[in-house]
Amino acid sequence: MPATTRDRFTSRFHAAARFVAQRGLLKPVVWRVTSVTVLGRECLEKVEDAYVVVANHTSHLDTPLIMGALPRRLARYLAVGAAADYFFDVWRRRGLTALFFNAFPVDRTGTSARRVSARALLNRGVPLLIFPEGTRSRDGSLGAFKPGAAALASSAEVPVLPVAVIGAYAAHPRGSSWPKPGRLPVGVVFGEPLTTLPGESVDEFSERIRTAIVSLAEENSDRILGTHATSRRDS
C-alpha cells in the first residue's frame, strides 16, 4: 500500500476492523449456508498492490464469496463498488456496507455528483471489486459489460483479475431475502490476471475480460455444481 493520507479506505485500523467483520462474522455465515469451492488461487500468487477484480453478478452472495475467497493480503484493502441508490441511501445500510465491504458509491443514474473517485482509489493503491453488468442478473445469465472497469484498469495500468461466481443465483437469487436451505453448492473461480494489449481498445479489453469469465464458468461449473449442474441441464 503506497504512502497516502489515511482514511477508511487505507487505514490499518479500519482494515483490522473489516477483517474481524468479514472473516469472523460474514464469511462463517456464508460458508455455513452454502457449500463453497474456491479454484484458481494459484493465479493470484504474483498479484500485488492495486488491481481490479471483475466478476459476474447474480446474487448478494457474490461480494462476500469473492472477499472470503481472496487471500487476506489481497482482500485487506479491497474496496467494492456498490450502487449509490441502494446501498448508500439509508445511513444504517451505508454504515454496514462500508464496514463489511470498504464500499464506495457507484452512481447508476448518472445524475449524482461523484463523492469517491474509483480512479483516485486505484492511484492510491486501493484495489477495487467491480461488477461491470451494473446490477444483479434477473435470471442468472451473464449480461453485457459496461466498459468502465476495463477503462479504469487500462488508464491506471493495473491488472484485471477475472472471477466467475458459480451457483450463487440458484442459492440466493435476486428477490430472495435469504439463501435457500440445503447448503447449495457455489464456487469462486479466479483466472489469470489480464492487462491491455498493444493497440487494444477499451471495448475490446472489456469483451476479452467477459470472455475469460464465461470460459471460467463453463470450464468449472460441473466440478463445482456436480449433480446440480446435471439436474439443471436435464430439467
C-alpha positions in Angstrom: 0.0 0.0 0.0 1.7 3.3 -1.1 2.1 6.0 1.4 -1.0 8.2 1.4 -3.4 10.1 3.6 -5.1 7.5 5.8 -8.9 7.3 5.7 -11.3 4.4 5.9 -10.1 3.0 2.6 -6.4 2.8 3.6 -6.5 2.9 7.4 -4.8 -0.1 9.1 -7.3 0.3 12.0 -10.3 0.1 9.6 -8.6 -2.8 7.8 -8.3 -4.7 11.0 -12.0 -4.0 11.9 -13.1 -5.2 8.4 -11.0 -8.4 8.9 -12.9 -9.2 12.0 -16.3 -8.3 10.4 -15.5 -10.2 7.2 -13.6 -13.3 8.4 -15.1 -13.5 11.9 -18.8 -12.8 11.1 -19.7 -12.6 7.4 -17.6 -15.5 6.0 -18.7 -18.1 8.6 -22.3 -17.3 7.9 -22.0 -17.5 4.1 -19.8 -20.6 4.3 -22.3 -22.2 6.6 -25.4 -21.6 4.5 -23.7 -22.7 1.2 -21.1 -25.3 0.2 -18.2 -23.2 -1.2 -15.5 -24.3 -3.6 -12.6 -21.9 -4.5 -10.5 -22.6 -7.5 -7.6 -20.8 -9.2 -6.0 -19.1 -6.2 -2.6 -20.0 -7.7 -3.4 -17.4 -10.4 -3.1 -14.7 -7.6 0.4 -15.5 -6.4 2.2 -12.7 -8.3 -0.6 -10.1 -7.8 0.5 -7.1 -5.7 -0.6 -3.6 -5.0 -3.6 -2.2 -6.9 -5.7 -4.3 -9.2 -9.3 -4.5 -10.4 -11.4 -7.6 -9.7 -14.1 -8.1 -12.3 -16.8 -10.6 -11.8 -20.3 -11.6 -12.9 -23.1 -10.5 -10.7 -26.2 -12.7 -9.9 -26.6 -12.5 -6.2 -26.0 -10.7 -2.9 -23.7 -13.6 -2.2 -21.2 -12.6 -4.8 -19.3 -10.0 -2.9 -18.9 -11.9 0.4 -17.9 -15.0 -1.6 -15.2 -13.2 -3.5 -13.9 -11.3 -0.5 -13.9 -14.5 1.6 -12.1 -16.5 -1.2 -9.3 -13.9 -1.7 -6.1 -14.3 0.3 -6.1 -11.9 3.2 -3.2 -9.9 1.7 -5.3 -9.1 -1.4 -8.6 -8.6 0.4 -7.3 -6.4 3.2 -7.9 -3.0 1.4 -10.2 -4.2 -1.3 -12.9 -1.6 -2.0 -16.2 -2.7 -3.5 -18.2 -0.6 -6.0 -21.8 -0.5 -4.6 -24.9 1.1 -6.1 -25.3 4.5 -4.5 -29.1 4.5 -4.9 -29.4 1.3 -2.9 -26.5 0.8 -0.5 -25.9 4.5 0.3 -29.4 5.9 0.6 -30.0 4.8 4.2 -27.5 5.6 6.9 -27.6 2.2 8.5 -27.1 0.3 5.3 -24.4 2.7 4.3 -22.5 2.1 7.5 -22.8 -1.7 7.3 -21.7 -1.7 3.6 -18.7 0.4 4.5 -17.7 -1.8 7.4 -18.0 -5.1 5.7 -17.0 -4.2 2.2 -15.0 -1.0 2.3 -17.6 0.1 -0.3 -17.6 3.2 -2.4 -20.7 4.5 -4.1 -21.3 3.9 -7.8 -23.9 6.2 -9.4 -26.1 4.1 -11.7 -28.3 7.1 -12.7 -25.6 9.4 -14.0 -27.2 12.3 -12.1 -25.3 12.4 -8.7 -22.1 14.1 -8.0 -19.2 11.7 -7.6 -18.2 11.5 -4.0 -15.4 9.0 -4.3 -13.4 8.5 -7.5 -12.6 4.9 -8.4 -9.6 6.1 -10.4 -8.3 8.1 -7.3 -8.6 5.0 -5.2 -6.6 3.0 -7.7 -4.0 5.7 -7.8 -3.7 5.5 -4.0 -3.0 1.8 -4.3 -6.5 0.7 -3.3 -7.7 -2.4 -5.2 -11.3 -2.5 -6.5 -14.1 -5.0 -7.0 -16.4 -4.0 -9.8 -19.4 -5.8 -11.3 -19.5 -4.4 -14.9 -23.0 -5.6 -15.6 -24.1 -2.8 -13.3 -26.8 -4.8 -11.5 -27.6 -8.4 -10.5 -28.8 -10.7 -13.2 -32.6 -11.3 -13.2 -32.2 -14.9 -14.5 -28.6 -15.9 -13.7 -27.3 -15.3 -17.2 -24.3 -13.1 -17.9 -25.3 -9.7 -19.3 -23.4 -7.2 -21.3 -20.4 -5.5 -19.7 -20.2 -1.7 -19.3 -16.6 -0.7 -20.2 -15.9 1.3 -17.0 -13.9 -1.5 -15.3 -11.7 -2.1 -18.3 -11.2 1.6 -18.8 -10.2 2.1 -15.1 -7.7 -0.8 -15.2 -6.3 0.4 -18.6 -5.8 4.0 -17.6 -4.3 3.2 -14.2 -2.1 0.5 -15.8 -3.2 -2.2 -13.3 -4.2 -5.8 -13.9 -7.7 -7.1 -14.0 -8.5 -10.3 -12.1 -11.4 -12.1 -13.8 -13.6 -14.0 -11.5 -16.5 -16.4 -12.2 -19.0 -16.8 -9.4 -20.9 -20.1 -10.0 -24.1 -21.2 -8.3 -24.9 -18.1 -6.4 -28.0 -17.3 -8.4 -29.5 -20.7 -7.6 -28.5 -20.4 -3.9 -29.7 -16.8 -3.4 -31.5 -15.3 -6.4 -32.5 -11.7 -6.9 -35.6 -11.0 -4.9 -35.0 -13.6 -2.1 -34.3 -12.4 1.4 -32.1 -15.3 2.5 -30.1 -18.2 0.8 -32.1 -21.3 0.1 -31.8 -24.1 2.6 -29.7 -27.2 2.0 -26.3 -25.6 1.6 -26.4 -25.5 -2.2 -23.0 -25.6 -4.0 -21.4 -22.3 -5.0 -18.0 -21.6 -6.3 -15.5 -18.8 -6.9 -13.0 -19.3 -9.7 -10.1 -17.0 -10.3 -8.5 -16.6 -13.7 -5.1 -15.4 -14.8 -4.6 -11.6 -14.5 -5.3 -9.7 -17.7 -3.7 -6.4 -18.9 -4.4 -4.4 -22.1 -2.7 -5.5 -25.2 -0.9 -3.0 -27.5 -3.4 -1.2 -29.7 -6.4 -2.8 -27.8 -9.4 -0.5 -27.3 -11.3 -0.3 -24.0 -14.3 -2.1 -25.6 -12.1 -4.9 -26.9 -10.4 -5.3 -23.5 -13.8 -5.3 -21.8 -15.1 -8.0 -24.1 -11.9 -10.1 -23.5 -12.5 -9.9 -19.8 -16.1 -11.0 -20.3 -15.0 -13.9 -22.5 -12.5 -15.0 -19.8 -15.2 -15.1 -17.2 -17.5 -17.0 -19.5 -14.7 -19.6 -20.0 -14.0 -19.9 -16.3 -17.7 -20.6 -15.6 -18.1 -23.1 -18.5 -14.9 -25.0 -17.6 -15.7 -25.3 -13.9 -19.5 -25.4 -13.5 -19.7 -29.2 -13.5 -16.9 -29.6 -11.0 -18.5 -27.1 -8.6 -22.2 -27.9 -9.0 -21.8 -31.7 -9.5 -25.2 -33.3 -9.7 -26.9 -30.0 -9.5 -25.5 -29.0 -12.9 -26.7 -32.3 -14.5 -30.1 -31.9 -13.0 -30.5 -28.3 -14.3 -29.5 -29.4 -17.9 -31.9 -32.3 -17.8 -34.9 -30.3 -16.5 
